[in-house]
């Protein structure tokens, strides 16, 4: 019995219960940042950084499977990314199609279910078709759920959920957290245990604003194209050393 516990016992007080350490994070979110800087450091076109980032996604998903992660949500393209130079945006749309054709089918064969969250109306016809096809082809997979946030913004998601409440005629007195959560882009997506952001930036950039309420945040210096199993293990290890109290003591 430690000294603090003995003092509490002598005073007739019970020791506060230990909050157990979490197991491996089952639900992970990643802001995949640093593709442009990775390319510039190598004097390569920005598109080369984005293509390197797609390879990092594949190896990270494979590592997540090995580490017991059940749900992985990655930030691929935000609502604000449309403000980038037109040629970069056009290149990105093509790279997304390439990724679905070349990188994701092998993950599907490994049991990964792929789903997209966010808007689709601004995507090219070819990209929308590929997204729908991949979702249909992987619908029965259950080894890992890969959520890809495309044309996604956390504020836009909450606004859209609010509009749905109004359109459905829900009374103000009936609106609570559950009502809003049920109208998000993917109500069935588990809230992340941990959010990882690469490249050293320390902000969440309008990503999963509702879902990250009690998520543990880990920021790493590694640029996304260099991210892999070692970095993921390190981040999950840091998570495992934290105590989650969800507002309690």
C-alpha angles and dihedrals in degrees: 000000000000123000095256092052091049091051091049090049093050089051092048092248125134119231114251109258116257114251105229119238113249123253122233109321106260096192119046133179124194132194100207100212133166107049093126095047090047090055095044092052088057094042090242131137115272088245089065089059092051091050090049087051091058089056089050089053092054096050091043092053090049090049090048090055091052091048095052099254111157102188129030124181118189129190105231105161129000131209087250094054090079087077091068119104111296094239091054092049091049090050091049092053089054092047091052089056090047091050093053090048100042113021107030102050091068090050088051089055087054091059101266117150112210124205132168127220127194133043123332103178093088095050121098118266090247093053094047090052092050092048093051092045093051093048091051094046094051099039093109096049117108109170094096134351112226113196115192115198106212123175084356132157126172094217092048089051093054091045090052091049089052092050090052091054090053094045090051092051095238111176117242091239090057095054114104137141092283092053092053095042090053090059100049119114092267111016090175094058111108117240110254120258089203137017117206121195120189131207098047097277113136109207136085097231099213093307120147093334093173097041097048096063094118101012120132112241124218122181120195131189095222115110111238098249088058095047118114148136095313092054092046092050090050093050093047089048090054089050091051090057094057129086116227114210101166091218095319130105 
